[in-house]
C-alpha cells in the first residue's frame, strides 16, 4: 500500500532527513506535513542504538516526526555512505543539524553530495554557524536565548534574566531553514541548480528580536526587562481579575478612551498624568495599579466580553489545557488526531497555516525505528540481494 501523503502541495519533492533533537526535525516536519516524501534516516550504530535524544513514543518525538517514513543506516560504515549517496542522487533536499565538522568527516557534506546531484538543496542548522570563531561550539536553545539577547529583555525588572518557556531558538531556526530551503527550491526552477542553505540557533534568535534589535541598531536604545508590560504601548499588560488574570492592550488614543469608559474611569481621559501616551508611559506603574483596582472587582469572562464589545483588544490567560478547550482554537483545528493501525490514541499539534486547494492533514503516525528500510531502498533501485548484503554488514 502506498504511503499516505499529508498534502499534495510538496508531493513532488523527496527529502532525506538526517536531523536529531528539535531544530532540524522542526524543519523536516514542515515538508512532511505538506506532503513531501520525507525519509527519516535513523542512525544505526555498531551497538544498534537509535541515538534519538528522547523516547520514540513520547509526546515530543511523536509531534516532531509525524507524516514521515524511516529507514536505518550506519553512516560510519563506507557502505552506509555509499548507500546514502545513492539516495541523495535522486533526492531534492537533504536536511542535517550535525556539528559543522561532523558531516565532512562522514563524507556527506554539501560539496560531496553536490558532486552526485548538482540539483540538491542542502539545509544545515548549527548552534552558531558553519564557520567563524564559535562554529565548533555545541548549540543549545537556552544558550542561544542568552547570547541572542532574548533573556535580557524577558522577565520582571530587577529579577535577573529569564528564559522563554518554549525552545524558541530551536523552533525558529528550524522554520527559518525550511523557508530557506523552499526559497532555494523556487530558485532552482530558474537556474536548475541547488545550493547550500545555512542557519543557526544564534542567527534565528537575533532575527526574532525584531524591533527590539532595531531599536539598538537605529537609535542606540538598549531594551530592558519590562515584565508583562509592553515596552511602548501603554497600558498593555496583565491585570488581575476576581478569578484570575487578563491581558489588555490599549494601542492608541481612541482605544484608550473606550477602555476608560468600560472600566467606568472616564476621569482618566482628561487626567494630565494619563491623557497622552508619553504621560501614560511616564506614570505606567501608578496607572497599572489603578487599573488593577478596577479589574479585580469582576471575573475574567466579564472583562473579556465587555472590552471586546467596545473594541479594546484583550484576552484570557490560559493554561495549555484551557487553551485547547477554547471554542476558537477548536474551530481552527489546532489539535488533530493521527490515524494508526495499533489503536493508539495520538493527537498532535496542527500546522499554523492553511492552503485552500492543497490542505495538510495528519496522514500517518510517526515511524518506528527504521520501519520502512527495505521499502525505501527498493524504491531507490536497490535489489533484494543488495539489501540483504547491507543487512549482513550491519549497514541497515
C-alpha angles and dihedrals in degrees: 000000000000116000109257115246121220093220143349093234097093100013093124093065129084117205127193107209113204094161132126140190110007123310095058096041089049088058094046092047090063090061095043093050091052095051107266118147095253115187113194109209108212114207108246105199127190091266092045093250118159100215091207101148094228143025110300094222093044121114094251097053093042093052093049100046108041120129092028135110122220138215129178122235135171104219091181089070118079090229088054092055091047089050092050091051091054089053093045092051089067099033130094101209139027119193123191139162102188121137105280096258098046099076091050092051089050091049095237100105123132096269091050093048093044090060091063095035119021089183094061118123106210118198120198128185121187137164098253109000138290092275140009132084095306101037095111094052117108112249125230129172098237092048089055091047089056098042092041092060098246098114091053091063098037123090136024120319113268096013097098130247118327130200120228114253095244131050090260096166092052093047097046092045089054093048092045091052091049090051090048092051092049089050090051091048090053091049090049089063087066103036101028089224134106127221144196116271114200133184137149140205089252095052093046093049093050091048090053092057084075111160093014090060091043090053088063097040095047104028105017088238112148109210117225135197113292101174110212093341119105109240095230112010108072131222094027119130150077120320130186121244130189091267106024139317139309136199115229125184122191108182106171147013097273093048090047090055093049089048091054090050093053091049091048091239101118090148088075090067092071098028106118090219091059108018097096134041093245090050092050089049092051093047097037097131095049092046093049090051091052092048090052090054088061102038095049090065096070137036126267094251091058094053094044090054097044098042094046090049088055093048096251112140111241143135144178121267106238134196109229094261091050090049093058090051093056111114094228092051089050090048090053090052096229092157112060131182117231120221117234139160097229098071091243113149103230120176118174140177114277128225115278097230135048136213119212099218105025107033125183123241140175096263103162140016119245111279127254117242108300089341099158099032098127094039092053096045090050090053089054092053103265113148124227089253093052091049091049090051091051090052091047090056093044092244094128 
